[in-house]
Amino acid sequence: MSDSLSGRVTRAALWSGVNTIAMRLSGVVITMVMLRIVTPGEFGNYAVALAVFTVVSSFSELGLSACMARADIDPAEIGSTVSFLSIVIGVGLAVVMLLLAPQLAVLLGAPDSVNALRILALCIAMVGLFTIPCGLLAREFRQDAMFFGVAAAYVPSSVLMLLLALNGPGDIAFAWSRVLGQLVTGCVLLWFVRKFYRPRFDPKQARRVLRFGAPIAAANLVGFLLLNADFLFVSKLLGPVRLGIYTLAFNVSSWATATLSSMVMNVAMPMFSHAKSDPERLGRALRSSLSLICLVAFPISGFTLVLSSEIVDTLYGHRWIDAAPVIVVLGVYGSLFVCSLLLSNLLVGVGLPSRNLLVQIIWLVVLVPAMFLGVELDGMRGAAFAHVAVIVLIVLPAYFILARRFVGNLARILVAATMPALGLTIVSASAAWAAKQASDVTVLRLVIGLIVGGVVYLGFGLPLMGRYLPGRVMRLLGRVRLADWARYPLYDHLRRPAAAPVRD
C-alpha cells in the first residue's frame, strides 16, 4: 500500500478498534446491571427478536453501503439511486416484519417475543435511511466519525433501557434501547457526512449497483443466518430460558469477534479494493491486517476460555453459571470467525462477491444439520461444538483454496501472521490459569488471572504490536525494556516481506 493509504487504513483500524473496545466495555457494564434485573426467559425472548432483526437487516441493506464504499465507483453517479433503493427496501421489509411478527414468534418457539419483534422492525426501516452515510464514511476510512456516533448513543439508550427494565419486561427494554441507539448514531453520522443525495430511481445505475450489491446482500443474508442459526435451534428445541443462557455464553465468547468485526467490515474491504491490482500489495495488506487481528482476538479468546466460570459468576451472577461450559467451547470459535470474516472481505474487495456467497452457502448447508445434531446430543454445548467443527473443517479450508489463486505465498502469509499471536496466547493464557489457582475467591481468581496473563502477554507482545501503534506510543513504551525474544532471527525472517504501516 502507498504511504498515504497505509496511514489512513491504520488510523481507521485503530479508530474502529477503539470504538468497538470502548463500546464493548460499556456494553459489558450495562449488561452486568441488566442481567441482574431481567430473567433468562426475557433475555431469551429478546435474543429471538434480535436474531430475526439481524437476519432481515443484513438483507435490507442489499450491499448498497459496500457499493458506496468502493474506490473505483464515483458516489455522485450512484448516490441518488442508492438512496432510493435503500429507503424503499428498508421500509418495505420493516412493514413485512411488523405484520409477520406473531407468526415468526410462534415458529421460533418464543411466542412472548412478538412485541420485541415489532419494535425492532423500526430499526429495519432506519437501516435504509442511514445507508449513504455509512458507505461514504467507510469509503474515506472515517472510523472516528463512527466512534462518535456510537458513543453519542450510548448514554441515552442505556438510560432508557434501565428505566424500562425496572418498570416492565426486559425484552421490551432491550428493544426500545436499540431503536433509540440506532436513531442517535445515524443522525450523528449524517452530521459528519453533510452530503445528501435526493432519492431518484435510475434504471441504469440500479442495474449497476445491484449487480455488485445483490451477491453481497445474499452473502450477508446467508452469513447472518449462520450467525443466528444456533439461536434459532436452541430457542426452538430448548426454549427461551436456555436460549437466554446460551446467548450470554455466545456474547461473552464473542468478545474477540465483537471487538474486531466492525474494524474488519469497515476497513478491510475498502483496503483490499485499493490493493487488488497489485498482488504483492494485496499480500502485504492481508498479512498486516490478519496479524493485527490475531494479536487482539487470540488473547481475548484465550483469557475468556480459561476464566469462563470466574467471568460469568463475577459479572453476571451465579444464576447464569450454566453459560460457563459453553463459553469454553465458543471461545475458540470467536477468533476463528474473525479470521474467516477477513478472508470473506478479501474476496469481496477483489471483486469476487459471488465466490464469497458460494462459501457462505456451503457453510450454511453444512451447519444446519450439524447444529440440529449438536443441540439434540449435547444441548447448548452441542451447538457450540457444531460451530467449531464446521468452521475448522469446511469454512477456513474453502477460503484458503479460493484466496490462494490471487494471493501469492498464501500459506506462508497465514503462518507468519497467526503463529506469533497463537504462541503468545498459549503462554499468557496458561499463566492466567495457573495464577488463578492461588485463590478460592471468585473475584480474586478473575483479577489475578487477568493481571498475570495480561502482563505476560504485553511483556512479550508489545514488540510485535509496534508496527500498528502510533510512533508516540512506541516512543513512550520504548523507555521500558521489553522482551528481546521478538528479535529472534526466525521472527525477523517472517516479518521482512511485509511493509510496516506508517506511524503517526
C-alpha positions in Angstrom: 0.0 0.0 0.0 1.1 3.6 -0.6 2.2 5.5 2.4 -0.9 7.8 2.5 -3.3 4.9 2.1 -1.4 2.8 4.6 -1.6 5.6 7.1 -5.3 6.1 6.5 -6.0 2.4 6.8 -4.0 2.1 10.0 -5.7 5.1 11.6 -9.1 3.8 10.5 -8.3 0.4 12.0 -7.2 2.0 15.3 -10.3 4.2 15.5 -12.5 1.2 14.7 -10.7 -0.8 17.4 -11.1 2.0 19.9 -14.7 2.4 19.0 -15.5 -1.3 19.4 -13.5 -1.8 22.5 -14.9 1.2 24.3 -18.5 0.2 23.4 -17.8 -3.4 24.3 -16.6 -2.4 27.7 -19.5 -0.1 28.1 -21.8 -2.9 26.9 -20.4 -5.3 29.5 -21.1 -2.8 32.3 -24.7 -2.2 31.2 -25.3 -5.9 30.6 -24.0 -6.7 34.1 -26.6 -4.5 35.5 -29.4 -5.6 33.2 -28.9 -9.3 33.7 -29.3 -8.8 37.4 -32.7 -7.3 36.7 -34.2 -9.4 33.8 -34.8 -13.1 33.8 -33.2 -15.6 31.4 -36.6 -16.0 29.7 -36.9 -12.3 29.0 -33.3 -12.2 27.7 -34.1 -15.2 25.6 -37.2 -13.5 24.1 -35.1 -10.5 23.1 -32.4 -12.8 21.7 -35.0 -14.4 19.3 -36.2 -10.9 18.2 -32.7 -9.7 17.7 -31.8 -12.8 15.7 -34.7 -12.1 13.3 -33.8 -8.5 13.1 -30.2 -9.3 12.3 -31.1 -11.6 9.5 -33.6 -9.2 7.9 -31.3 -6.2 8.3 -28.4 -8.0 6.7 -30.5 -8.3 3.5 -32.3 -5.0 3.7 -29.1 -3.1 3.1 -28.6 -5.1 -0.1 -24.9 -4.4 -0.3 -25.6 -0.8 -1.2 -23.3 0.6 1.6 -20.4 -1.6 0.3 -21.1 -0.3 -3.2 -20.8 3.3 -2.0 -17.5 2.4 -0.2 -15.8 1.1 -3.4 -12.8 3.1 -4.5 -13.5 2.5 -8.2 -17.0 4.0 -8.3 -17.9 7.6 -8.1 -20.5 8.1 -5.4 -22.1 11.0 -7.2 -23.1 8.8 -10.0 -24.9 6.2 -7.9 -25.8 8.2 -4.8 -29.4 9.1 -5.7 -30.3 5.6 -6.9 -28.7 4.0 -3.8 -30.7 6.4 -1.6 -33.9 5.5 -3.3 -33.3 1.7 -3.2 -32.1 1.7 0.4 -35.2 3.6 1.7 -37.7 1.6 -0.3 -36.3 -1.8 0.6 -35.7 -0.9 4.2 -39.2 0.4 4.8 -40.8 -2.5 2.8 -39.0 -5.1 4.9 -39.9 -3.3 8.1 -43.6 -3.5 7.2 -43.3 -7.2 6.4 -41.5 -7.9 9.7 -44.1 -5.9 11.6 -47.0 -7.9 10.0 -45.4 -11.3 10.4 -44.1 -10.9 14.0 -46.8 -13.1 15.6 -46.2 -16.0 13.2 -42.4 -15.7 13.5 -42.5 -15.7 17.3 -44.6 -18.9 17.4 -42.5 -20.6 14.7 -39.3 -19.9 16.7 -40.7 -21.3 19.9 -40.9 -17.9 21.7 -44.4 -16.6 21.4 -43.7 -13.9 24.0 -41.1 -12.3 21.8 -43.7 -10.8 19.4 -43.7 -7.3 20.9 -39.9 -7.1 20.8 -40.1 -8.2 17.1 -42.5 -5.4 16.3 -40.3 -2.8 18.0 -37.2 -3.9 16.2 -39.0 -3.6 12.9 -38.4 0.2 13.3 -34.7 -0.4 13.2 -35.1 -2.2 9.8 -36.5 1.0 8.4 -33.6 3.1 9.7 -31.1 0.8 8.1 -32.2 2.1 4.7 -32.2 5.7 5.9 -28.5 5.6 7.0 -27.0 3.5 4.2 -25.5 6.5 2.4 -23.5 8.0 5.4 -22.3 4.6 6.4 -21.0 3.9 2.9 -19.3 7.3 2.5 -17.6 7.2 5.9 -16.3 3.7 5.2 -15.0 4.9 1.8 -13.0 7.6 3.4 -11.9 5.4 6.3 -13.6 7.8 8.8 -13.9 5.4 11.7 -13.5 8.4 14.0 -17.0 9.5 12.9 -18.3 6.0 13.6 -16.8 6.2 17.1 -18.5 9.5 17.9 -21.8 8.3 16.5 -21.9 5.1 18.7 -20.6 7.0 21.7 -23.3 9.6 21.4 -26.0 7.0 21.5 -24.6 5.0 24.5 -25.9 7.2 27.4 -29.5 7.9 26.2 -30.0 4.3 25.0 -28.6 2.8 28.3 -30.7 5.1 30.5 -33.8 4.3 28.6 -33.1 0.5 28.8 -32.6 0.7 32.6 -35.8 2.7 33.2 -37.9 0.4 31.1 -36.4 -2.8 32.6 -37.2 -1.5 36.1 -40.8 -0.9 35.2 -41.6 -3.7 32.6 -40.4 -6.7 30.6 -36.7 -6.9 30.0 -37.1 -7.8 26.3 -39.1 -4.6 25.6 -36.4 -2.6 27.4 -33.6 -4.0 25.2 -35.6 -3.5 22.0 -36.5 0.2 22.6 -33.0 0.9 23.7 -31.7 -0.5 20.4 -34.2 1.7 18.4 -33.1 4.9 20.2 -29.4 4.0 19.9 -29.6 3.4 16.1 -31.5 6.7 15.6 -29.0 8.8 17.5 -26.0 7.1 15.8 -27.5 7.6 12.4 -28.2 11.3 13.0 -24.6 11.8 14.1 -23.2 10.1 11.0 -25.4 12.3 8.8 -24.0 15.3 10.5 -20.4 14.1 9.8 -21.1 13.4 6.1 -23.1 16.5 5.4 -23.8 15.2 1.9 -27.2 14.2 0.8 -28.5 12.5 -2.3 -32.0 13.1 -3.3 -33.7 9.8 -3.8 -34.2 9.1 -7.5 -34.5 5.9 -9.4 -32.2 5.5 -12.4 -32.6 2.1 -14.1 -29.1 2.1 -15.5 -27.5 2.9 -12.1 -29.8 0.5 -10.4 -28.6 -2.4 -12.5 -25.0 -1.3 -11.9 -25.3 -1.2 -8.1 -27.5 -4.3 -7.8 -25.1 -6.3 -10.0 -22.4 -5.7 -7.3 -24.7 -5.4 -4.3 -27.0 -8.4 -4.8 -24.3 -11.1 -4.2 -23.1 -9.2 -1.2 -26.6 -9.0 0.2 -27.2 -12.7 -0.4 -23.8 -13.5 1.2 -24.7 -11.2 4.2 -28.1 -13.0 4.5 -26.5 -16.4 4.5 -23.8 -15.1 6.8 -26.2 -13.8 9.4 -28.3 -16.9 9.1 -25.1 -18.7 10.0 -24.5 -16.4 13.0 -28.1 -16.9 14.2 -28.8 -20.5 13.3 -27.8 -21.6 16.8 -30.1 -19.1 18.5 -33.0 -20.3 16.4 -32.3 -24.0 17.0 -31.7 -23.5 20.8 -34.9 -21.5 21.0 -37.0 -24.0 19.1 -35.6 -27.1 20.8 -34.7 -25.9 24.3 -36.9 -22.9 24.9 -36.3 -19.2 25.7 -34.8 -19.8 29.1 -32.0 -22.0 27.8 -31.6 -19.6 24.9 -31.1 -16.7 27.3 -28.2 -18.6 29.0 -26.8 -19.6 25.6 -27.0 -16.0 24.4 -25.0 -14.8 27.3 -22.3 -17.5 26.6 -22.2 -16.5 23.0 -21.9 -12.8 23.8 -19.0 -13.4 26.2 -17.2 -15.8 24.0 -17.7 -13.4 21.1 -15.8 -10.5 22.7 -13.0 -11.1 20.2 -15.4 -11.1 17.3 -17.3 -8.0 18.5 -14.0 -6.2 19.1 -12.8 -6.7 15.6 -15.7 -7.4 13.3 -16.5 -3.7 13.0 -12.9 -2.9 12.1 -12.8 -5.7 9.5 -16.1 -4.8 7.9 -15.5 -1.1 7.7 -11.8 -1.1 6.8 -10.8 -4.4 5.2 -13.0 -4.4 2.1 -12.0 -0.8 1.0 -8.4 -1.6 1.8 -8.4 -4.8 -0.4 -10.3 -2.9 -3.1 -7.4 -0.3 -3.3 -4.7 -3.0 -3.4 -6.4 -5.6 -5.7 -4.5 -4.5 -8.8 -1.1 -5.4 -7.3 -0.8 -9.0 -5.9 2.2 -8.0 -3.8 0.4 -5.1 -2.2 -2.6 -7.3 -1.6 -0.5 -10.0 0.1 1.1 -7.3 2.4 -2.4 -5.9 3.2 -3.6 -9.3 4.1 -0.6 -10.1 6.2 -0.7 -6.9 8.1 -4.4 -6.9 8.8 -4.5 -10.6 9.8 -1.5 -10.2 12.1 -3.2 -7.3 13.9 -6.5 -9.2 14.2 -4.7 -12.2 15.7 -2.8 -10.1 18.2 -6.1 -8.8 19.5 -8.5 -11.7 19.0 -6.4 -14.6 20.2 -5.6 -13.3 23.7 -9.2 -12.2 24.3 -10.4 -15.7 23.4 -7.7 -17.4 25.4 -8.4 -15.4 28.6 -12.2 -15.8 28.1 -11.7 -19.6 27.8 -9.6 -20.2 30.9 -11.5 -17.7 33.1 -15.0 -18.5 31.9 -16.5 -19.5 35.3 -15.0 -16.5 37.0 -16.2 -14.1 34.4 -19.8 -15.4 34.5 -20.1 -15.6 38.3 -18.4 -12.2 38.9 -20.0 -10.1 36.2 -23.5 -11.6 35.8 -24.3 -13.6 38.9 -24.4 -17.3 39.8 -27.8 -18.0 38.2 -26.1 -17.7 34.8 -23.3 -20.1 35.7 -24.6 -22.7 33.2 -23.1 -20.5 30.5 -19.5 -21.2 31.5 -19.1 -24.6 29.9 -20.5 -23.3 26.6 -18.0 -20.3 26.7 -15.1 -22.8 26.9 -16.1 -24.2 23.5 -17.2 -21.0 21.9 -14.1 -19.1 22.9 -12.2 -20.9 20.1 -14.9 -20.1 17.6 -14.7 -16.3 18.2 -11.2 -15.9 16.9 -11.7 -18.3 14.0 -14.8 -16.4 12.9 -12.9 -13.1 12.8 -10.2 -14.7 10.6 -12.9 -16.0 8.2 -14.6 -12.6 8.1 -11.3 -11.1 6.9 -11.0 -13.6 4.1 -14.6 -13.0 3.2 -13.9 -9.3 2.8 -10.8 -10.2 0.8 -12.9 -11.9 -1.8 -15.4 -9.0 -1.9 -12.6 -6.4 -2.1 -11.0 -8.0 -5.1 -14.4 -8.1 -6.9 -15.4 -11.7 -6.3 -18.6 -11.4 -4.1 -20.1 -14.5 -5.8 -17.2 -16.7 -4.6 -17.8 -15.4 -1.1 -21.5 -16.2 -1.5 -20.6 -19.7 -2.5 -18.6 -20.3 0.7 -21.4 -18.8 2.8 -24.0 -21.2 1.2 -21.8 -24.2 1.7 -21.2 -23.1 5.3 -25.0 -22.8 6.0 -25.8 -26.1 4.3 -23.3 -28.0 6.4 -24.0 -26.0 9.7 -27.8 -26.6 9.8 -27.7 -30.4 10.2 -24.6 -30.1 12.4 -26.4 -27.7 14.6 -29.5 -29.8 14.8 -27.5 -32.9 15.7 -25.3 -30.9 18.2 -28.3 -29.5 20.1 -30.1 -32.9 20.2 -27.0 -34.7 21.5 -25.5 -32.1 24.0 -27.8 -29.2 24.3 -26.2 -25.7 24.4 -22.7 -27.1 24.3 -23.5 -29.3 21.3 -24.4 -26.1 19.4 -21.0 -24.7 20.3 -19.2 -27.8 19.1 -21.1 -27.7 15.8 -19.8 -24.1 15.2 -16.2 -25.0 15.8 -16.2 -28.2 13.8 -17.8 -26.6 10.7 -15.5 -23.6 10.6 -12.4 -25.6 11.1 -13.2 -28.5 8.7 -15.1 -26.7 6.0 -15.1 -22.9 6.0 -11.4 -21.9 6.5 -10.1 -24.5 4.0 -12.6 -23.2 1.4 -11.5 -19.6 1.9 -7.9 -20.8 1.6 -8.5 -22.6 -1.7 -10.2 -19.5 -3.2 -7.8 -16.9 -1.9 -4.6 -18.6 -2.9 -5.5 -18.0 -6.6 -4.8 -14.3 -6.3 -2.5 -14.1 -3.2 0.9 -15.5 -3.7 2.6 -17.5 -0.9 -0.7 -17.5 1.0 0.2 -20.4 3.3 3.4 -18.6 4.4 1.5 -15.3 4.9 -1.1 -17.1 7.1 1.6 -18.9 9.2 3.6 -15.6 9.7 0.5 -13.7 10.7 -1.0 -16.2 13.1 1.8 -18.1 14.8 3.3 -15.3 16.9 -0.1 -14.4 18.3 -1.0 -18.0 18.9 2.2 -18.8 20.8 1.8 -15.6 22.9 -1.8 -16.5 23.7 -1.0 -20.1 24.8 1.8 -18.9 27.1 -0.2 -16.0 28.6 -3.5 -17.9 29.0 -1.6 -20.7 30.7 -0.1 -18.2 33.1 -3.5 -16.8 33.8 -4.9 -20.3 34.5 -2.0 -21.1 36.8 -2.2 -17.8 38.7 -5.9 -18.0 39.4 -5.3 -21.2 41.4 -3.8 -19.0 44.1 -7.2 -18.1 45.5 -10.6 -19.7 46.2 -12.5 -16.4 46.0 -14.1 -16.0 42.5 -13.5 -12.3 42.1 -9.8 -12.6 43.2 -9.3 -15.5 40.8 -10.6 -13.4 37.9 -8.5 -10.3 38.9 -5.3 -12.3 39.5 -5.7 -14.3 36.2 -6.3 -11.2 34.1 -3.4 -9.3 35.7 -0.8 -12.1 35.4 -2.0 -13.1 31.9 -2.1 -9.6 30.7 1.4 -8.7 32.0 2.8 -11.8 30.3 1.1 -11.1 27.0 2.0 -7.4 26.9 5.5 -8.0 28.1 6.2 -10.3 25.2 3.7 -8.9 22.7 4.4 -5.2 22.6 7.4 -5.6 20.2 5.1 -7.3 17.8 2.4 -4.6 18.1 4.9 -1.8 17.4 4.1 -1.9 13.7 0.5 -0.9 14.4 0.8 1.6 17.3 1.4 5.3 16.7 5.0 6.4 16.9 4.4 8.5 20.0 3.0 5.5 21.9 6.0 3.3 20.9 8.5 6.0 21.9 6.8 6.1 25.3 6.8 2.4 25.7 10.4 2.3 24.4 11.5 3.7 27.7 10.6 0.4 29.3 12.9 -2.5 28.4 10.7 -5.2 26.8 11.3 -8.8 25.9 14.2 -9.4 23.5 12.8 -12.6 22.0 10.9 -10.8 19.2 14.3 -10.1 17.6 14.8 -13.8 17.2 16.1 -14.4 13.5 13.1 -16.6 12.6 10.6 -13.8 13.5 12.7 -11.3 11.6 12.7 -13.6 8.6 8.9 -14.0 8.7 8.3 -10.3 9.2 10.6 -8.9 6.5 8.4 -9.2 3.4 5.5 -7.2 5.0 5.7 -3.4 4.8 5.1 -1.7 8.1 2.2 0.7 8.3 3.2 4.4 8.6 3.1 5.6 12.1 1.6 8.9 13.2 
